[in-house]
Amino acid sequence: MEIIILIVVVVLVLVVGVVLYNGLVRSKNQVENAWSQIDVQLKRRIDLIPNLVETVKGYAAHERQTLEGVIQARNVAIAAPDTPHDQAAADNLMTGALRQLFALGEAYPDLKANQNFLALQEELSATEGRVAYARQFYNDSVLAYNNKIESVPTNFLAKSLKYVPREYFEADEAARSVPNVEF
C-alpha cells in the first residue's frame, strides 16, 4: 500500500513538473513569436523608406538634410542589435525622421498631390499601426512570461532552467510627448 502511495506521489510530481515546464516553454515561445512580429513590421517599414525618399527627392531636392536624416535613421534601424531596447531606440529615431519627411508634404503641394507619395504615406501609416499592435502584443506576452517565471511554483523550475525576465519594448520620453502644433 505504501509503495502505491509513493508511486502516485512521484507520478503526480512528474505530471505537475511537465505541466509547469510546458507552460514555461509556451510562454517563452510566445514572447519570441511576438518579437518576430515586431521585427517583421519594422523591416517592412525600413523597406518602404527608399521608395519614399526617391519620390520626395524629385519634388524637394533642396531638402537634402531631411532626406539624409531619413536615410541615416534607416541605416541605424538596419544595424540596430536585435534587443528590445536597441530596436526601440532605432524605431524612435526612424519615427522622428519620418515625421520630418511627411512635414515636407505640407510644404510642397505638388508632392502632397503625388499619387506615389500618397500611396507610400498610406502604406507607412498602415505599417505604423501594425508596429503598434505588434509592440502591444509583444509587451503583453512579456508580461505573461515574466509573471509566470516569477510566480510560485513555476519560479523554482524557471530558476533551475535559467529562464530570465524579458525586457519590454518601450518608447522613449520624446515619443510619449504630444507635439506642439501652431497655426
C-alpha positions as CSV (number, residue, x, y, z in Angstrom):
1,M,0.0,0.0,0.0
2,E,2.8,2.4,0.9
3,I,4.5,1.7,-2.4
4,I,1.4,2.6,-4.3
5,I,1.0,5.9,-2.5
6,L,4.7,6.6,-3.2
7,I,4.3,5.8,-6.9
8,V,1.2,8.0,-7.1
9,V,3.0,10.9,-5.4
10,V,6.0,10.5,-7.7
11,V,3.8,10.4,-10.8
12,L,1.8,13.4,-9.6
13,V,5.0,15.4,-9.0
14,L,6.3,14.4,-12.5
15,V,3.0,15.4,-14.1
16,V,3.0,18.8,-12.3
17,G,6.6,19.3,-13.4
18,V,5.8,18.5,-17.0
19,V,2.8,20.9,-17.0
20,L,4.8,23.7,-15.4
21,Y,7.7,23.1,-17.9
22,N,5.4,23.1,-20.9
23,G,3.8,26.3,-19.7
24,L,7.2,27.9,-19.5
25,V,8.1,26.8,-23.0
26,R,4.8,28.1,-24.3
27,S,5.3,31.5,-22.7
28,K,8.9,31.7,-23.9
29,N,7.9,30.8,-27.4
30,Q,5.0,33.3,-27.3
31,V,7.5,36.1,-26.5
32,E,9.8,35.0,-29.3
33,N,6.9,34.9,-31.7
34,A,5.7,38.4,-30.6
35,W,9.3,39.7,-31.0
36,S,9.5,38.3,-34.5
37,Q,6.2,40.1,-35.4
38,I,7.7,43.4,-34.3
39,D,10.9,42.6,-36.4
40,V,8.8,41.8,-39.5
41,Q,6.9,45.1,-39.3
42,L,10.0,47.2,-38.6
43,K,11.7,45.6,-41.6
44,R,8.6,46.2,-43.7
45,R,8.8,49.9,-42.8
46,I,12.5,50.0,-43.5
47,D,11.9,48.5,-46.9
48,L,9.4,51.3,-47.8
49,I,11.9,54.1,-47.0
50,P,14.0,54.1,-50.2
51,N,10.9,54.5,-52.4
52,L,9.6,57.3,-50.3
53,V,12.9,59.1,-50.3
54,E,13.1,58.8,-54.1
55,T,9.6,60.2,-54.5
56,V,10.4,63.2,-52.3
57,K,13.7,63.8,-53.9
58,G,12.1,64.8,-57.2
59,Y,10.0,67.5,-55.5
60,A,12.1,68.7,-52.7
61,A,15.7,68.2,-53.9
62,H,17.0,71.1,-51.8
63,E,15.7,69.5,-48.6
64,R,18.8,67.3,-48.6
65,Q,19.2,67.4,-44.8
66,T,15.8,65.9,-44.2
67,L,16.3,63.2,-46.8
68,E,19.8,62.4,-45.4
69,G,18.2,62.2,-41.9
70,V,15.7,59.6,-43.1
71,I,18.4,57.6,-44.8
72,Q,20.6,57.8,-41.7
73,A,17.7,56.7,-39.5
74,R,17.0,53.8,-41.8
75,N,20.7,52.7,-41.7
76,V,20.7,52.9,-37.9
77,A,17.5,50.8,-37.8
78,I,19.0,48.2,-40.1
79,A,22.2,47.9,-38.0
80,A,20.5,48.0,-34.6
81,P,21.1,45.0,-32.4
82,D,18.2,42.6,-32.0
83,T,17.2,43.7,-28.5
84,P,14.0,45.5,-27.4
85,H,16.0,48.5,-26.0
86,D,18.2,48.9,-29.1
87,Q,15.3,48.3,-31.6
88,A,13.1,50.8,-29.7
89,A,15.8,53.5,-29.9
90,A,16.2,52.9,-33.6
91,D,12.4,52.9,-34.0
92,N,12.2,56.2,-32.2
93,L,14.9,57.7,-34.5
94,M,13.1,56.4,-37.6
95,T,9.7,57.8,-36.4
96,G,11.2,61.3,-35.9
97,A,12.9,61.3,-39.3
98,L,9.6,60.2,-41.0
99,R,7.7,63.0,-39.2
100,Q,10.1,65.5,-40.7
101,L,9.8,63.9,-44.1
102,F,6.0,63.9,-44.1
103,A,6.1,67.6,-43.0
104,L,7.7,68.3,-46.4
105,G,4.5,67.1,-47.9
106,E,2.8,70.0,-46.3
107,A,5.4,72.5,-47.7
108,Y,5.2,71.2,-51.2
109,P,1.7,71.0,-52.6
110,D,2.8,69.1,-55.8
111,L,4.4,66.4,-53.6
112,K,1.3,66.2,-51.4
113,A,-0.7,65.6,-54.5
114,N,1.6,62.9,-56.0
115,Q,-0.1,59.6,-56.1
116,N,3.1,57.6,-55.4
117,F,3.8,59.8,-52.3
118,L,0.3,59.4,-51.1
119,A,0.4,55.6,-51.6
120,L,3.7,55.3,-49.8
121,Q,2.5,57.6,-47.0
122,E,-0.7,55.4,-46.6
123,E,1.4,52.2,-46.6
124,L,3.7,53.6,-44.0
125,S,0.8,54.7,-41.9
126,A,-0.7,51.2,-42.1
127,T,2.6,49.7,-41.2
128,E,2.9,52.1,-38.2
129,G,-0.4,50.7,-37.0
130,R,0.9,47.1,-37.4
131,V,4.1,48.0,-35.5
132,A,2.0,49.5,-32.6
133,Y,-0.1,46.3,-32.5
134,A,3.0,44.1,-32.6
135,R,4.5,46.1,-29.8
136,Q,1.4,45.7,-27.6
137,F,1.3,42.0,-28.4
138,Y,4.9,41.6,-27.5
139,N,4.6,43.6,-24.3
140,D,1.5,41.5,-23.3
141,S,3.5,38.3,-24.0
142,V,6.5,39.6,-22.0
143,L,4.1,40.4,-19.1
144,A,2.6,36.9,-19.1
145,Y,6.1,35.3,-19.4
146,N,7.6,37.4,-16.6
147,N,4.6,36.7,-14.3
148,K,5.0,33.0,-15.0
149,I,8.7,32.8,-14.2
150,E,8.3,34.9,-11.1
151,S,5.3,33.1,-9.6
152,V,5.3,30.2,-7.3
153,P,5.7,27.3,-8.0
154,T,6.9,27.9,-11.6
155,N,9.7,30.2,-10.4
156,F,11.6,27.3,-8.8
157,L,11.6,25.4,-12.1
158,A,12.3,28.6,-14.1
159,K,15.4,29.5,-12.0
160,S,16.8,26.0,-12.2
161,L,16.4,26.1,-16.0
162,K,17.9,29.7,-16.1
163,Y,14.8,31.4,-17.5
164,V,15.3,35.2,-17.1
165,P,12.8,38.0,-17.3
166,R,12.4,39.7,-20.7
167,E,12.7,43.3,-21.5
168,Y,9.6,45.4,-22.6
169,F,9.6,47.3,-25.9
170,E,9.3,50.8,-24.6
171,A,9.1,54.2,-26.4
172,D,11.4,57.0,-25.2
173,E,10.1,60.1,-23.5
174,A,10.1,62.2,-26.7
175,A,7.8,59.7,-28.4
176,R,5.4,60.0,-25.4
177,S,5.1,63.7,-25.6
178,V,2.4,65.5,-27.6
179,P,3.8,67.6,-30.4
180,N,3.2,71.3,-30.2
181,V,1.2,72.4,-33.3
182,E,0.8,76.1,-34.2
183,F,-1.2,77.7,-37.0
